[in-house]
Amino acid sequence: MTGHVAVRGSLWLFLVNLVGKGSQMAVTLVLAAFLTSEGLGLVALAVALVNIGQVVQSMGVYDVVSRTGLDPRRVAGTLLVLSAGTGLVLAVGLVLAADAVADVLDAPVAPLVRPAALSLPFSAVAGVQMGLLHRELDFRRRLLPDAGSAVLGAAVTIALAAAGAGPHSLVVGLLCTAVAQPVLGVVVGVRVRPLWDAAAAREALAWIAVVGPGALVAVLLINLDYLAVARVLGAEAVGVYSLAYRIAWVPYILVAVVLGGVLLPLCARYLREGRDLSEVVGRFTLAVLVLTGGLYVVTAVLADRVVVFGDRWSGAALPLALLCLYGLGIGLLHVWYQVLKAAGHARRYLALEVTHLGVLVTGLVLFTRYGVVAVALVQAVSAWALVPVTWRALARRGLAPPTRSVLRGAAGVLAAAGCCAVVALAAGDVFGPPGSVPGVLVEGVLLVAVCGAVVVLTNREVLRR
């Protein structure tokens, strides 16, 4: 029965992410068409700062609600007070510090940061609501608040961008999304009453003391590169890098985040029932490797087609290909980290995240000055340096997936990459120049078919399971 719940949860969460992140991707493409590289860079910096604030205000919320043995409603009410209160303080602080932040980054980002910061208290409330749904693997009800608010924000952003509002179009859309999400959460019946329960607060704070810093480190890992590029190379370089990063982010969000979102509460339930985790970890690892790997193969082969958004984006092609490798690495890490947290090894998770951050910071300090290609390479190397280390951490605790099946999955992805590369080279200019929209669509469909066929042939058992 639990397996069926997990499958349904995975499918619903996939739909939520497909609609929600698809809306964000549409926004990225529209902004790439309407904004300059500097304008897109300023938008990326403002969003990165808000993302950091969102993680600080909601450190460990999903985990606490999913794992608690106390009354989840009382825990959620207590977390609402903690998270929304923190979000309000952060919003005020970021508004007041916007000019100082702009000076540090050496970018005129303050007019975007101030309104964007106002979204934080609203997203904090929504985070607690979603935590309750995660506990029950009830991702169906996430569709309206998560995906619905994203579609609303995307529509507002696109309309304003088309009307010439520039970078402010995304900030207004971000605010609309943040306000709509908790409202729509109430519409689907997720009502959280603010309260204070001392036992719930102690449990939450004890967990957050370990997992919270890990969550903060995680958000720094995916936003620190923007800040480094802005400081060293300027806002225009951030725009080029941002387009590559946002495209490479899509497979990770659609597969790894979906499966990780299901895996943590599923593992927590297995542990409450006294069941072994190794089999479920193996299945989820293979799913991430095969599905995310296939999507990244196609994306990497099509990287030079990024100029469909304009020749000014040609510099994003090589970073995009490198960030595909990075995305596959962090996809595996994301899933494995959920297992460590669910199994009660939060300190090990934190140690791994801090190690990753140390490797990344060192690489950025040494190589950012060489351009966005070097930054993308640093991200890829940093992520894959942690893959064997995290594998060992799982293996020592009896949680690692079977080596043989994972190697077989990896071989299938490599075979798909080789076949797609051969097809792309053989086709040459058959599909037209890189900037041809019909050409990229036709070539994309062909590569997806080739990649899908190879992955299915080499991993039939994985996909069936």
Protein Blocks (a to p, Z undefined) as FASTA:
>chain_A
ZZmmmmmmmmmmmmmmmmmmmmmmmmmmmmmmmpcfklmmmmmmmmmmmmmmmmmmmgok
lmmmmmpmbdfklmmmmmmmmmmmmmmmmmmmmmmmmmmmmmmnopafklmmmmmmmmmm
mmmmmmmmmmmmmmnopaklmmmmmmmmmmmmmmmmmmmmmnonajmlmmmmmmmmmmmm
mmmmmmnopacdddddfklmmmmmmmmmmmmmmmmmmmmmmmmmmmmmmmmnojklmmmm
mmmmmmmmmmmmmmmmmmmmmmmmmmmmmmmnopafklmmmmmmmmmmmmmmmmmmmmmm
mmmmmmmnojklmmmmmmmmmmmmmmmmmmmmmmmmmmmmmnopammmmmmmmmmmmmmm
mmmmmmmmnojklmmmmmmmmmmmmmmmmmmmmmmnopaccfklmmmmmmmmmmmmmmmm
mmmmmnmmmnopfklmklmmmmmmmmmmmmmmmmmmmmmmmmmZZ
